[in-house]
Amino acid sequence: MPRPRSAGAVPCGPVAGAPVPAGRECAELRVPLGYADPGGRTVEVAASRLRTDRPDARRGTLFVVPGGPGSSGVQRLAQKGGALRAATEGAYDLVSLDPRGVGSSV
């Protein structure tokens, strides 16, 4: 199956009601519309990454899922990423996305 294509990560813009944590990056990923046709039509899915502020302590990456129908992972990471980074003591890069049809995703 082809890997998602990205235009590259860039600094994120502001999110209403949330200070943007330092080191947060955003990207749009082109992913297959359907599992049955991975080489067919694609859509853009918004993704966000908050890099660890302690690279020497980094253990890996945590994928943050906002839960509930219609919830934006990009917005949730902007709102809660700083607290989650502190709670994990900077051991992980944090990644989230807007599911298809939510937030900045098609």
Long-range contacts (C-beta under 8 A, 24 or more apart in sequence): 1-32, 1-38, 2-32, 2-38, 2-39, 4-29, 4-30, 4-31, 4-45, 5-29, 5-30, 5-42, 6-30, 6-47, 9-49, 12-48, 12-74, 12-78, 15-74, 15-75, 15-78, 15-79, 17-79, 18-75, 18-78, 18-79, 19-82, 20-78, 21-50, 21-78, 21-81, 21-82, 21-85, 22-53, 23-50, 23-51, 23-52, 23-53, 24-48, 24-49, 24-50, 24-77, 24-78, 24-81, 25-49, 25-50, 25-51, 26-74, 28-104, 29-97, 43-100, 43-105, 43-106, 44-105, 44-106, 45-97, 45-98, 45-99, 45-100, 45-105, 45-106, 46-74, 46-97, 46-98, 46-103, 46-104, 46-105, 47-74, 47-95, 47-96, 47-97, 47-98, 48-73, 48-74, 48-77, 48-78, 48-95, 48-96, 48-97, 49-93, 49-94, 49-95, 50-77, 50-81, 50-82, 50-85, 50-93, 50-94, 50-95, 51-93, 52-85, 52-90, 52-91, 52-92, 52-93, 53-85, 53-90, 54-89, 54-90, 54-91, 57-89, 57-90, 57-91, 58-90, 58-91, 58-92, 58-93, 59-91, 59-92, 60-91, 60-92, 60-93, 61-92, 61-93, 61-94, 61-95, 62-88, 62-92, 62-93, 62-94, 62-95, 63-95, 63-96, 64-94, 64-95, 64-96, 65-96, 66-96, 70-102, 71-102, 72-98, 72-102, 72-103, 72-104, 73-97, 73-98, 73-99, 73-103, 74-98, 74-103, 74-104, 75-103
